[in-house]
């Protein structure tokens, strides 16, 4: 029979593995959302050039971040100047993994607050609503 320390270590490892799976699930959803945003922007740009302004010499009026490109001489969008104007899978994946970890950490902070609310005798229905809000806020990628 394993001692208490071995069991605690096994439980912690199992918990860590489950946490990593959830973080990766969220990160994959975030990557897919970002990929869809870029695909929609590219489709809109190609449609714009194909149907309207190819012969007029005009550039597409906004970048992917929604900033107007019609300024004097310089790109006014800081994110585009930093290289965020195209889909770079590695950069998007790093950002998604970072955001997914933040979401997971915040979700568990909210769950600990939920447990504290229950232990202090708060109304179970209101505490449950708080827990559902945390789930929708941090784990559901829209």
C-alpha positions in Angstrom: 0.0 0.0 0.0 1.5 3.4 -1.0 2.2 5.9 1.8 0.4 9.2 2.0 3.3 11.1 0.3 3.3 8.8 -2.7 -0.5 9.1 -3.0 -0.3 12.9 -2.7 2.4 13.0 -5.4 0.3 10.8 -7.7 -2.8 13.0 -7.1 -0.8 16.1 -7.9 0.7 14.6 -11.0 -2.8 13.5 -12.2 -4.2 16.9 -11.4 -1.3 18.6 -13.3 -1.9 16.3 -16.3 -5.6 17.2 -16.3 -4.7 20.9 -16.1 -2.4 20.7 -19.0 -5.0 19.0 -21.1 -7.5 21.7 -20.4 -5.0 24.5 -21.1 -4.2 22.8 -24.4 -7.9 22.5 -25.3 -8.4 26.2 -24.7 -5.3 27.1 -26.6 -6.4 25.1 -29.6 -9.7 26.8 -29.6 -8.0 30.2 -29.4 -5.7 29.4 -32.3 -8.7 28.2 -34.4 -10.6 31.4 -33.6 -7.6 33.6 -34.6 -7.1 31.5 -37.8 -10.8 32.1 -38.7 -10.4 35.9 -38.1 -7.4 36.0 -40.5 -9.2 33.8 -43.1 -12.2 36.1 -43.0 -10.0 39.2 -43.3 -8.2 37.7 -46.3 -11.4 36.7 -48.0 -12.8 40.2 -47.5 -9.6 41.8 -48.9 -9.6 39.5 -51.9 -13.3 40.2 -52.5 -12.7 44.0 -52.2 -9.9 43.9 -54.8 -11.7 41.5 -57.1 -14.9 43.5 -57.2 -14.1 47.2 -56.7 -10.7 48.8 -56.6 -8.1 46.8 -58.5 -8.0 49.4 -61.3 -8.1 52.4 -59.1 -4.7 51.7 -57.3 -6.2 51.9 -53.9 -5.1 49.8 -51.0 -7.6 48.0 -48.7 -8.7 50.7 -46.3 -8.2 49.0 -43.0 -5.7 46.5 -41.5 -6.8 43.3 -39.7 -7.0 45.3 -36.4 -9.4 47.8 -37.8 -7.0 50.7 -38.1 -7.3 52.9 -41.2 -4.5 52.6 -43.7 -5.2 56.0 -45.2 -2.8 58.2 -43.3 -0.1 60.5 -44.7 2.8 58.1 -45.2 3.1 55.7 -42.2 1.2 52.7 -41.0 -0.7 53.9 -37.9 -1.3 50.4 -36.4 1.3 49.5 -33.9 0.4 45.8 -34.0 0.9 45.7 -37.8 4.3 47.5 -37.4 5.2 44.8 -34.8 4.5 42.1 -37.4 1.0 41.1 -36.3 -0.5 41.8 -39.7 -0.3 38.3 -41.0 -1.0 34.8 -39.7 2.2 33.5 -38.1 1.3 30.1 -36.6 4.2 30.1 -34.0 3.4 33.6 -32.8 -0.3 32.9 -32.6 0.3 29.6 -30.8 2.5 31.2 -28.2 0.0 33.9 -27.6 -2.9 31.4 -27.4 -1.0 29.2 -24.9 -0.3 32.2 -22.7 -3.9 33.4 -22.8 -5.1 29.8 -22.2 -2.9 29.5 -19.1 -4.2 32.8 -17.8 -7.8 31.8 -18.4 -7.3 28.4 -16.6 -5.6 30.1 -13.6 -8.4 32.7 -13.4 -11.0 29.9 -13.6 -9.4 28.1 -10.7 -9.2 31.3 -8.7 -12.9 31.7 -9.2 -13.5 28.1 -8.3 -11.6 28.6 -5.0 -13.8 31.7 -4.4 -16.9 29.5 -5.1 -15.7 26.9 -2.5 -15.1 29.7 0.0 -18.6 31.1 -0.6 -20.1 27.7 0.0 -18.1 27.1 3.1 -19.1 30.5 4.5 -22.7 29.7 4.0 -23.6 31.8 1.0 -26.7 30.8 -0.9 -25.9 27.8 -3.0 -27.8 29.0 -6.0 -26.0 32.3 -6.1 -22.7 30.6 -5.6 -23.6 28.2 -8.4 -24.4 31.1 -10.7 -21.0 32.5 -9.9 -19.3 29.2 -10.7 -21.2 29.1 -14.0 -20.2 32.7 -14.8 -16.6 31.7 -14.2 -16.9 28.8 -16.5 -18.5 30.8 -19.3 -16.0 33.7 -18.8 -12.8 31.8 -18.8 -13.3 28.4 -20.4 -15.7 29.1 -23.3 -13.9 30.6 -26.3 -16.2 32.8 -28.3 
